[in-house]
Amino acid sequence: MVSNPERKVVFTPQRPWDVLRLYADPHKFIDLCAWQPKVSFDEGIKSLMESESGRNWEEVYDEKKKELR
């Protein structure tokens, strides 16, 4: 975890129904809706990482969990 380096990732054996890869292709959506992204994927990821780098994700998770109750 980003906010708690003491936590360890636990890997489990692969299950028969696990999805190994997902591929997204926005072209059908773009064609149907005449939509175009304003920024490239790389620019969007860079912007997200820069804007969210200082957040405590455990606190965010806990807040969102409370909102769902």
Biopython code that builds the backbone (N, CA, C, O; Angstrom):
import numpy as np
from Bio.PDB.StructureBuilder import StructureBuilder

atoms = [
    (1, "MET", "N", (0.835, -1.183, 0.000)),
    (1, "MET", "CA", (0.000, 0.000, 0.000)),
    (1, "MET", "C", (0.878, 1.244, 0.000)),
    (1, "MET", "O", (1.942, 1.262, 0.618)),
    (2, "VAL", "N", (0.439, 2.254, -0.677)),
    (2, "VAL", "CA", (1.203, 3.483, -0.771)),
    (2, "VAL", "C", (1.314, 4.160, 0.588)),
    (2, "VAL", "O", (2.381, 4.659, 0.947)),
    (3, "SER", "N", (0.233, 4.180, 1.338)),
    (3, "SER", "CA", (0.236, 4.902, 2.598)),
    (3, "SER", "C", (0.724, 4.064, 3.773)),
    (3, "SER", "O", (0.932, 4.607, 4.859)),
    (4, "ASN", "N", (0.908, 2.782, 3.595)),
    (4, "ASN", "CA", (1.375, 1.923, 4.677)),
    (4, "ASN", "C", (2.379, 0.911, 4.130)),
    (4, "ASN", "O", (1.993, -0.189, 3.734)),
    (5, "PRO", "N", (3.662, 1.271, 4.105)),
    (5, "PRO", "CA", (4.664, 0.372, 3.531)),
    (5, "PRO", "C", (4.841, -0.928, 4.306)),
    (5, "PRO", "O", (5.489, -1.850, 3.810)),
    (6, "GLU", "N", (4.281, -1.025, 5.512)),
    (6, "GLU", "CA", (4.387, -2.245, 6.300)),
    (6, "GLU", "C", (3.453, -3.350, 5.781)),
    (6, "GLU", "O", (3.682, -4.532, 6.036)),
    (7, "ARG", "N", (2.420, -2.961, 5.066)),
    (7, "ARG", "CA", (1.482, -3.946, 4.529)),
    (7, "ARG", "C", (2.150, -4.741, 3.417)),
    (7, "ARG", "O", (2.929, -4.200, 2.633)),
    (8, "LYS", "N", (1.844, -6.000, 3.360)),
    (8, "LYS", "CA", (2.401, -6.883, 2.347)),
    (8, "LYS", "C", (1.315, -7.308, 1.362)),
    (8, "LYS", "O", (0.165, -7.524, 1.745)),
    (9, "VAL", "N", (1.689, -7.424, 0.108)),
    (9, "VAL", "CA", (0.779, -7.911, -0.917)),
    (9, "VAL", "C", (0.758, -9.430, -0.824)),
    (9, "VAL", "O", (1.807, -10.072, -0.769)),
    (10, "VAL", "N", (-0.429, -9.993, -0.807)),
    (10, "VAL", "CA", (-0.575, -11.442, -0.726)),
    (10, "VAL", "C", (-1.071, -11.947, -2.085)),
    (10, "VAL", "O", (-2.154, -11.572, -2.536)),
    (11, "PHE", "N", (-0.282, -12.785, -2.720)),
    (11, "PHE", "CA", (-0.665, -13.362, -4.000)),
    (11, "PHE", "C", (-1.285, -14.737, -3.765)),
    (11, "PHE", "O", (-0.785, -15.531, -2.968)),
    (12, "THR", "N", (-2.365, -15.000, -4.461)),
    (12, "THR", "CA", (-3.026, -16.294, -4.345)),
    (12, "THR", "C", (-2.855, -17.046, -5.658)),
    (12, "THR", "O", (-2.562, -16.431, -6.684)),
    (13, "PRO", "N", (-3.030, -18.345, -5.646)),
    (13, "PRO", "CA", (-2.915, -19.108, -6.893)),
    (13, "PRO", "C", (-3.965, -18.661, -7.906)),
    (13, "PRO", "O", (-5.063, -18.244, -7.536)),
    (14, "GLN", "N", (-3.621, -18.753, -9.163)),
    (14, "GLN", "CA", (-4.549, -18.389, -10.226)),
    (14, "GLN", "C", (-5.737, -19.340, -10.220)),
    (14, "GLN", "O", (-5.588, -20.549, -10.040)),
    (15, "ARG", "N", (-6.934, -18.759, -10.423)),
    (15, "ARG", "CA", (-8.152, -19.559, -10.481)),
    (15, "ARG", "C", (-8.582, -19.692, -11.945)),
    (15, "ARG", "O", (-8.233, -18.838, -12.760)),
    (16, "PRO", "N", (-9.320, -20.729, -12.291)),
    (16, "PRO", "CA", (-9.707, -20.934, -13.694)),
    (16, "PRO", "C", (-10.504, -19.771, -14.282)),
    (16, "PRO", "O", (-10.435, -19.540, -15.489)),
    (17, "TRP", "N", (-11.252, -19.038, -13.473)),
    (17, "TRP", "CA", (-12.093, -17.956, -13.981)),
    (17, "TRP", "C", (-11.407, -16.587, -13.955)),
    (17, "TRP", "O", (-12.008, -15.597, -14.371)),
    (18, "ASP", "N", (-10.171, -16.511, -13.479)),
    (18, "ASP", "CA", (-9.453, -15.237, -13.449)),
    (18, "ASP", "C", (-9.219, -14.717, -14.868)),
    (18, "ASP", "O", (-8.859, -15.477, -15.767)),
    (19, "VAL", "N", (-9.427, -13.430, -15.053)),
    (19, "VAL", "CA", (-9.168, -12.779, -16.335)),
    (19, "VAL", "C", (-7.690, -12.414, -16.368)),
    (19, "VAL", "O", (-7.200, -11.699, -15.494)),
    (20, "LEU", "N", (-6.988, -12.905, -17.373)),
    (20, "LEU", "CA", (-5.543, -12.668, -17.426)),
    (20, "LEU", "C", (-5.197, -11.328, -18.056)),
    (20, "LEU", "O", (-4.225, -10.684, -17.661)),
    (21, "ARG", "N", (-5.982, -10.914, -19.023)),
    (21, "ARG", "CA", (-5.691, -9.639, -19.683)),
    (21, "ARG", "C", (-7.005, -8.984, -20.101)),
    (21, "ARG", "O", (-7.966, -9.664, -20.460)),
    (22, "LEU", "N", (-7.032, -7.668, -20.048)),
    (22, "LEU", "CA", (-8.159, -6.891, -20.552)),
    (22, "LEU", "C", (-7.621, -5.883, -21.562)),
    (22, "LEU", "O", (-6.586, -5.256, -21.337)),
    (23, "TYR", "N", (-8.310, -5.739, -22.639)),
    (23, "TYR", "CA", (-7.911, -4.777, -23.658)),
    (23, "TYR", "C", (-9.082, -3.849, -23.919)),
    (23, "TYR", "O", (-10.202, -4.304, -24.152)),
    (24, "ALA", "N", (-8.829, -2.566, -23.883)),
    (24, "ALA", "CA", (-9.873, -1.583, -24.154)),
    (24, "ALA", "C", (-9.595, -0.915, -25.498)),
    (24, "ALA", "O", (-8.472, -0.497, -25.781)),
    (25, "ASP", "N", (-10.622, -0.825, -26.305)),
    (25, "ASP", "CA", (-10.510, -0.148, -27.590)),
    (25, "ASP", "C", (-11.668, 0.836, -27.685)),
    (25, "ASP", "O", (-12.814, 0.424, -27.869)),
    (26, "PRO", "N", (-11.387, 2.123, -27.562)),
    (26, "PRO", "CA", (-12.467, 3.119, -27.532)),
    (26, "PRO", "C", (-13.021, 3.486, -28.898)),
    (26, "PRO", "O", (-13.910, 4.334, -28.981)),
    (27, "HIS", "N", (-12.531, 2.882, -29.971)),
    (27, "HIS", "CA", (-12.908, 3.338, -31.313)),
    (27, "HIS", "C", (-14.396, 3.178, -31.618)),
    (27, "HIS", "O", (-14.973, 4.048, -32.271)),
    (28, "LYS", "N", (-15.028, 2.112, -31.175)),
    (28, "LYS", "CA", (-16.456, 1.943, -31.439)),
    (28, "LYS", "C", (-17.254, 3.037, -30.723)),
    (28, "LYS", "O", (-18.171, 3.622, -31.300)),
    (29, "PHE", "N", (-16.902, 3.307, -29.472)),
    (29, "PHE", "CA", (-17.571, 4.380, -28.729)),
    (29, "PHE", "C", (-17.345, 5.730, -29.409)),
    (29, "PHE", "O", (-18.273, 6.526, -29.553)),
    (30, "ILE", "N", (-16.115, 5.975, -29.822)),
    (30, "ILE", "CA", (-15.790, 7.243, -30.495)),
    (30, "ILE", "C", (-16.613, 7.392, -31.764)),
    (30, "ILE", "O", (-17.154, 8.464, -32.032)),
    (31, "ASP", "N", (-16.713, 6.310, -32.554)),
    (31, "ASP", "CA", (-17.478, 6.359, -33.802)),
    (31, "ASP", "C", (-18.973, 6.567, -33.538)),
    (31, "ASP", "O", (-19.613, 7.371, -34.215)),
    (32, "LEU", "N", (-19.525, 5.856, -32.567)),
    (32, "LEU", "CA", (-20.960, 5.955, -32.292)),
    (32, "LEU", "C", (-21.362, 7.296, -31.701)),
    (32, "LEU", "O", (-22.451, 7.794, -31.987)),
    (33, "CYS", "N", (-20.512, 7.883, -30.890)),
    (33, "CYS", "CA", (-20.882, 9.094, -30.149)),
    (33, "CYS", "C", (-20.226, 10.366, -30.672)),
    (33, "CYS", "O", (-20.459, 11.452, -30.142)),
    (34, "ALA", "N", (-19.416, 10.234, -31.699)),
    (34, "ALA", "CA", (-18.689, 11.396, -32.234)),
    (34, "ALA", "C", (-17.941, 12.119, -31.114)),
    (34, "ALA", "O", (-17.957, 13.347, -31.031)),
    (35, "TRP", "N", (-17.301, 11.355, -30.275)),
    (35, "TRP", "CA", (-16.565, 11.883, -29.123)),
    (35, "TRP", "C", (-15.073, 11.788, -29.379)),
    (35, "TRP", "O", (-14.602, 10.845, -30.016)),
    (36, "GLN", "N", (-14.343, 12.751, -28.888)),
    (36, "GLN", "CA", (-12.884, 12.730, -28.966)),
    (36, "GLN", "C", (-12.318, 13.132, -27.615)),
    (36, "GLN", "O", (-12.822, 14.069, -26.996)),
    (37, "PRO", "N", (-11.281, 12.444, -27.140)),
    (37, "PRO", "CA", (-10.673, 12.831, -25.867)),
    (37, "PRO", "C", (-9.975, 14.182, -25.996)),
    (37, "PRO", "O", (-9.473, 14.539, -27.062)),
    (38, "LYS", "N", (-9.954, 14.927, -24.886)),
    (38, "LYS", "CA", (-9.285, 16.234, -24.879)),
    (38, "LYS", "C", (-7.793, 16.105, -24.606)),
    (38, "LYS", "O", (-7.011, 16.961, -25.018)),
    (39, "VAL", "N", (-7.396, 15.050, -23.919)),
    (39, "VAL", "CA", (-5.978, 14.807, -23.634)),
    (39, "VAL", "C", (-5.648, 13.362, -23.988)),
    (39, "VAL", "O", (-6.529, 12.503, -24.021)),
    (40, "SER", "N", (-4.375, 13.105, -24.251)),
    (40, "SER", "CA", (-3.966, 11.734, -24.550)),
    (40, "SER", "C", (-3.997, 10.901, -23.270)),
    (40, "SER", "O", (-4.043, 11.443, -22.166)),
    (41, "PHE", "N", (-3.972, 9.593, -23.431)),
    (41, "PHE", "CA", (-3.948, 8.702, -22.281)),
    (41, "PHE", "C", (-2.742, 9.001, -21.401)),
    (41, "PHE", "O", (-2.873, 9.099, -20.181)),
    (42, "ASP", "N", (-1.565, 9.146, -22.014)),
    (42, "ASP", "CA", (-0.343, 9.417, -21.248)),
    (42, "ASP", "C", (-0.430, 10.734, -20.483)),
    (42, "ASP", "O", (-0.022, 10.814, -19.324)),
    (43, "GLU", "N", (-0.968, 11.774, -21.139)),
    (43, "GLU", "CA", (-1.130, 13.062, -20.454)),
    (43, "GLU", "C", (-2.098, 12.934, -19.276)),
    (43, "GLU", "O", (-1.861, 13.502, -18.210)),
    (44, "GLY", "N", (-3.179, 12.193, -19.468)),
    (44, "GLY", "CA", (-4.167, 12.014, -18.406)),
    (44, "GLY", "C", (-3.590, 11.275, -17.205)),
    (44, "GLY", "O", (-3.832, 11.664, -16.063)),
    (45, "ILE", "N", (-2.826, 10.207, -17.456)),
    (45, "ILE", "CA", (-2.205, 9.457, -16.360)),
    (45, "ILE", "C", (-1.197, 10.330, -15.625)),
    (45, "ILE", "O", (-1.144, 10.323, -14.395)),
    (46, "LYS", "N", (-0.395, 11.083, -16.377)),
    (46, "LYS", "CA", (0.597, 11.972, -15.749)),
    (46, "LYS", "C", (-0.108, 13.009, -14.877)),
    (46, "LYS", "O", (0.320, 13.263, -13.751)),
    (47, "SER", "N", (-1.171, 13.603, -15.380)),
    (47, "SER", "CA", (-1.918, 14.606, -14.622)),
    (47, "SER", "C", (-2.531, 13.991, -13.363)),
    (47, "SER", "O", (-2.493, 14.597, -12.292)),
    (48, "LEU", "N", (-3.095, 12.792, -13.492)),
    (48, "LEU", "CA", (-3.679, 12.106, -12.338)),
    (48, "LEU", "C", (-2.618, 11.843, -11.280)),
    (48, "LEU", "O", (-2.842, 12.114, -10.100)),
    (49, "MET", "N", (-1.474, 11.322, -11.682)),
    (49, "MET", "CA", (-0.411, 11.010, -10.734)),
    (49, "MET", "C", (0.093, 12.274, -10.030)),
    (49, "MET", "O", (0.350, 12.253, -8.826)),
    (50, "GLU", "N", (0.231, 13.362, -10.769)),
    (50, "GLU", "CA", (0.698, 14.616, -10.171)),
    (50, "GLU", "C", (-0.326, 15.169, -9.183)),
    (50, "GLU", "O", (0.043, 15.661, -8.117)),
    (51, "SER", "N", (-1.602, 15.091, -9.529)),
    (51, "SER", "CA", (-2.630, 15.684, -8.663)),
    (51, "SER", "C", (-2.944, 14.826, -7.438)),
    (51, "SER", "O", (-3.408, 15.350, -6.425)),
    (52, "GLU", "N", (-2.702, 13.532, -7.512)),
    (52, "GLU", "CA", (-3.090, 12.639, -6.432)),
    (52, "GLU", "C", (-1.923, 12.087, -5.629)),
    (52, "GLU", "O", (-2.135, 11.269, -4.734)),
    (53, "SER", "N", (-0.711, 12.503, -5.918)),
    (53, "SER", "CA", (0.462, 11.897, -5.292)),
    (53, "SER", "C", (0.535, 12.108, -3.787)),
    (53, "SER", "O", (1.146, 11.294, -3.094)),
    (54, "GLY", "N", (-0.059, 13.163, -3.258)),
    (54, "GLY", "CA", (0.044, 13.430, -1.834)),
    (54, "GLY", "C", (-1.112, 12.901, -0.994)),
    (54, "GLY", "O", (-1.149, 13.136, 0.214)),
    (55, "ARG", "N", (-2.053, 12.196, -1.607)),
    (55, "ARG", "CA", (-3.238, 11.742, -0.880)),
    (55, "ARG", "C", (-2.959, 10.499, -0.062)),
    (55, "ARG", "O", (-2.147, 9.655, -0.442)),
    (56, "ASN", "N", (-3.637, 10.399, 1.056)),
    (56, "ASN", "CA", (-3.577, 9.202, 1.888)),
    (56, "ASN", "C", (-4.723, 8.302, 1.440)),
    (56, "ASN", "O", (-5.880, 8.538, 1.789)),
    (57, "TRP", "N", (-4.395, 7.267, 0.664)),
    (57, "TRP", "CA", (-5.427, 6.460, 0.034)),
    (57, "TRP", "C", (-6.199, 5.604, 1.015)),
    (57, "TRP", "O", (-7.340, 5.237, 0.733)),
    (58, "GLU", "N", (-5.631, 5.280, 2.135)),
    (58, "GLU", "CA", (-6.403, 4.536, 3.138)),
    (58, "GLU", "C", (-7.519, 5.421, 3.685)),
    (58, "GLU", "O", (-8.630, 4.943, 3.912)),
    (59, "GLU", "N", (-7.236, 6.701, 3.896)),
    (59, "GLU", "CA", (-8.267, 7.626, 4.369)),
    (59, "GLU", "C", (-9.354, 7.804, 3.304)),
    (59, "GLU", "O", (-10.542, 7.828, 3.626)),
    (60, "VAL", "N", (-8.951, 7.928, 2.058)),
    (60, "VAL", "CA", (-9.924, 8.070, 0.972)),
    (60, "VAL", "C", (-10.821, 6.841, 0.920)),
    (60, "VAL", "O", (-12.040, 6.963, 0.799)),
    (61, "TYR", "N", (-10.224, 5.663, 1.012)),
    (61, "TYR", "CA", (-10.984, 4.418, 0.994)),
    (61, "TYR", "C", (-11.987, 4.384, 2.153)),
    (61, "TYR", "O", (-13.160, 4.063, 1.964)),
    (62, "ASP", "N", (-11.506, 4.721, 3.351)),
    (62, "ASP", "CA", (-12.388, 4.713, 4.515)),
    (62, "ASP", "C", (-13.543, 5.701, 4.367)),
    (62, "ASP", "O", (-14.676, 5.393, 4.737)),
    (63, "GLU", "N", (-13.257, 6.888, 3.827)),
    (63, "GLU", "CA", (-14.314, 7.893, 3.612)),
    (63, "GLU", "C", (-15.360, 7.372, 2.628)),
    (63, "GLU", "O", (-16.562, 7.492, 2.866)),
    (64, "LYS", "N", (-14.895, 6.795, 1.524)),
    (64, "LYS", "CA", (-15.828, 6.293, 0.507)),
    (64, "LYS", "C", (-16.648, 5.129, 1.060)),
    (64, "LYS", "O", (-17.832, 4.995, 0.750)),
    (65, "LYS", "N", (-16.028, 4.307, 1.862)),
    (65, "LYS", "CA", (-16.725, 3.174, 2.470)),
    (65, "LYS", "C", (-17.860, 3.678, 3.368)),
    (65, "LYS", "O", (-18.958, 3.121, 3.360)),
    (66, "LYS", "N", (-17.590, 4.737, 4.143)),
    (66, "LYS", "CA", (-18.613, 5.323, 5.020)),
    (66, "LYS", "C", (-19.767, 5.894, 4.207)),
    (66, "LYS", "O", (-20.927, 5.791, 4.607)),
    (67, "GLU", "N", (-19.438, 6.508, 3.044)),
    (67, "GLU", "CA", (-20.484, 7.095, 2.201)),
    (67, "GLU", "C", (-21.445, 6.024, 1.680)),
    (67, "GLU", "O", (-22.621, 6.305, 1.447)),
    (68, "LEU", "N", (-20.954, 4.818, 1.500)),
    (68, "LEU", "CA", (-21.788, 3.746, 0.957)),
    (68, "LEU", "C", (-22.723, 3.135, 1.990)),
    (68, "LEU", "O", (-23.663, 2.425, 1.633)),
    (69, "ARG", "N", (-22.479, 3.398, 3.235)),
    (69, "ARG", "CA", (-23.319, 2.814, 4.290)),
    (69, "ARG", "C", (-24.605, 3.562, 4.455)),
    (69, "ARG", "O", (-25.425, 3.201, 5.300)),
]
sb = StructureBuilder()
sb.init_structure("model")
sb.init_model(0)
sb.init_chain("A")
sb.init_seg("    ")
for serial, (resi, resn, name, xyz) in enumerate(atoms, 1):
    if name == "N":
        sb.init_residue(resn, " ", resi, " ")
    sb.init_atom(name, np.array(xyz, "f"), 0.0, 1.0, " ", f" {name:<3s}", serial, name[0])
structure = sb.get_structure()
